[in-house]
């Protein structure tokens, strides 16, 4: 994700979930680290991001750590559980 600080200075943010660990890295001008957050406070939020991305990356939907429950004709609940961390979300299709 790329954005500008005060509308002038380029910043970029990269989030990841790898090996059960979440991370958010923000750099200024692509070279200067502004923030690098890891640990339990990032693990579940990044798992939530991964769950949301299942709509964009179909291969995620069929992984063994994913569970799906049909609520009605337009709604499903997705739950992702990985390395002892869980996140759930409701997906509405209209």
Secondary structure as UniProt FT lines:
FT   STRAND          2..5
FT   TURN            6..8
FT   STRAND          9..18
FT   TURN            19..20
FT   STRAND          21..28
FT   TURN            29..31
FT   STRAND          32..38
FT   HELIX           40..52
FT   HELIX           53..55
FT   HELIX           58..62
FT   TURN            64..65
FT   STRAND          66..72
FT   TURN            73..74
FT   STRAND          75..82
FT   TURN            83..84
FT   STRAND          85..92
//
